[in-house]
Amino acid sequence: MPVEVEKLVGLVEEVRGGSRLRVYVKPESPEEKLVLEGGELVFYTSEPPVQGRANAALVRFLSKALRVSRADVEIVRGLRDRVKLVRVEGLGPGEVAARLAEVVEER
């Protein structure tokens, strides 16, 4: 079931030229999805956490969900951690939250 936009607005921060959000990544999962769990965004991917594969899957998923190019989605912190800080160029927090609401599941 899709999540309400209001629940996502507080998770997206405005930065100069775009937005920023925190995503917890769970690699080697059976399916690829973005879930709101305990007030945090959690990205499940089948990719392993080696050679940047899980990071690439996150960027690919977010760029598709947000309808922006991959170049507009950048992991700015946490490349080697499970918790990623992701910058989205060119979209404000409200727009990011609205577009994510179309794909985020809630647990």
C-alpha positions in Angstrom: 0.0 0.0 0.0 1.5 3.4 -1.0 2.4 5.7 1.9 0.9 9.2 2.4 3.0 12.1 1.2 2.8 13.8 4.6 4.7 10.9 6.2 7.6 11.5 3.7 7.9 15.3 3.8 9.7 15.3 7.1 12.3 12.8 5.7 13.4 15.1 2.8 15.5 18.1 3.6 15.9 21.1 1.3 19.4 22.0 0.2 20.7 24.5 -2.4 19.6 23.3 -5.8 17.7 20.3 -4.6 16.9 18.0 -1.8 18.6 15.5 0.5 17.3 12.3 2.2 18.6 9.5 4.3 18.2 5.9 3.2 19.1 2.7 5.0 20.2 0.0 2.5 19.6 -3.7 3.1 21.6 -5.6 0.4 21.1 -9.2 -0.7 17.3 -9.0 -0.2 14.9 -11.2 -2.1 13.3 -8.2 -3.9 14.0 -4.5 -4.7 11.7 -2.0 -3.0 11.7 1.1 -0.9 9.9 0.9 2.4 9.0 3.3 5.2 9.9 1.4 8.4 9.8 3.0 11.8 9.9 6.5 10.3 13.0 5.7 8.1 13.3 4.9 4.4 14.8 1.5 3.9 15.9 0.3 0.4 15.9 -3.5 -0.2 18.1 -4.7 -3.1 19.2 -8.1 -4.3 22.6 -6.6 -5.1 25.5 -7.5 -2.8 27.4 -4.7 -0.9 30.5 -5.1 -3.1 32.1 -3.0 -5.8 29.4 -0.3 -5.4 26.6 -2.6 -6.7 24.1 -1.9 -3.9 24.9 1.9 -4.2 24.3 1.7 -8.0 21.0 -0.1 -7.4 19.9 2.6 -5.0 20.8 5.4 -7.5 19.1 3.6 -10.3 15.9 2.9 -8.3 15.7 6.5 -7.0 16.3 8.1 -10.4 13.5 6.0 -11.9 11.1 6.6 -9.0 11.8 10.4 -9.0 11.8 10.6 -12.8 15.2 12.3 -13.0 18.5 11.3 -14.6 21.0 9.1 -12.7 23.3 12.1 -12.8 20.8 14.0 -10.6 21.0 11.4 -7.8 24.2 11.3 -5.8 25.2 9.5 -2.7 27.0 12.2 -0.8 27.8 10.3 2.4 27.9 6.7 3.4 29.3 5.1 0.3 30.7 2.2 2.5 28.0 2.3 5.1 24.4 1.0 5.2 23.0 4.5 5.9 23.3 6.7 2.8 22.8 10.4 2.5 21.4 11.0 -1.0 21.2 14.3 -2.8 18.6 14.8 -5.5 19.4 17.7 -7.9 16.7 20.0 -9.2 13.7 18.8 -7.1 12.3 20.4 -4.0 11.4 18.4 -0.9 7.7 18.5 -1.6 8.2 17.1 -5.1 10.6 14.4 -3.9 8.1 13.3 -1.2 5.2 13.3 -3.7 7.1 11.2 -6.2 8.4 8.8 -3.6 4.9 8.3 -2.2 4.0 6.6 -5.5 6.6 3.8 -4.9 7.2 3.6 -1.1 5.5 0.9 0.9 4.8 1.2 4.6 5.4 -1.4 7.3 
